[in-house]
Amino acid sequence: MTNRIAHITPAASRQAALSSSMRDTQVTDQLRRRIAEDAARRMLSHHDTGYLQAKRAAARQLAPDGIRPFDLPTDAEVREELEALVAAGGASAMPSMNAAPAVDRFRHFQLLMQPLEKVQQSRKTQPEGDVLYHSLQVFDLARAELPYDEEFLLAALLHDVGKGISPENHVVAGLEALEGLISERTAWLIAHHPDAQALREGKLGMRSERRLQTSEDFEELMLLAKCDRHGRKVGVPVPDLEDALGYLRDLEKDCGDPWTADELESESENA
């Protein structure tokens, strides 16, 4: 008997590998979509209150053998599923990024802030502990300084919100998650609060310092940095997250909404 061994050409081998890779990608994309859908349902039913928490719970349910972190859906993908559920009648009060007047942005802030309670920081530099406790300290200190400046107070509360998404690049991650929900001034304060800290510590270059000083919000930025530095105490009383958001919501009603004003100005310029 003659043993016949099939000859596989390099081209055929590459084609087989490509087909296998495409199948794996298709399965991963399908699983990613299912996780996004399940995470959205969990958030909509308030079973899970944060994006990361909901995604991890959905992944444990749908992929019990485990899934690579970078295969999880993004917050934006989960939000798309949330909006699809709302459009289909899943809920009546879920915020919509495309309908500015109907956005309950404070609910969105709450969803972003709640997971920060589980994000711990270096005890050496931030002995107060988790990011939520730190953020509430900073907010309370800021409120004592400028109690009626909603944009400044929002920056104080939300300055570290990205640490629940990407601790390594928390400023960019936070601004992406807040896009369309905060004013340009609030976004600028959040974007530059690390620069302000560097300036306080004498670590910022002269060119960057001069660039910051040209802003009319420079004093508020340095005040934010001061509150950020002092909001690192252990055991001090802070308001609840709901109380802080309620204060800001009331401030918006009483003093007007700078975020909406920015949107209207932008629409006017584009008209």
Helices and strands as residue ranges (DSSP letters): H 10-44, H 51-62, G 69-71, H 75-87, G 100-102, H 105-113, G 114-118, H 131-145, H 150-158, G 161-164, G 167-169, H 170-178, H 184-200, H 206-213, H 218-230, H 241-255, H 258-270
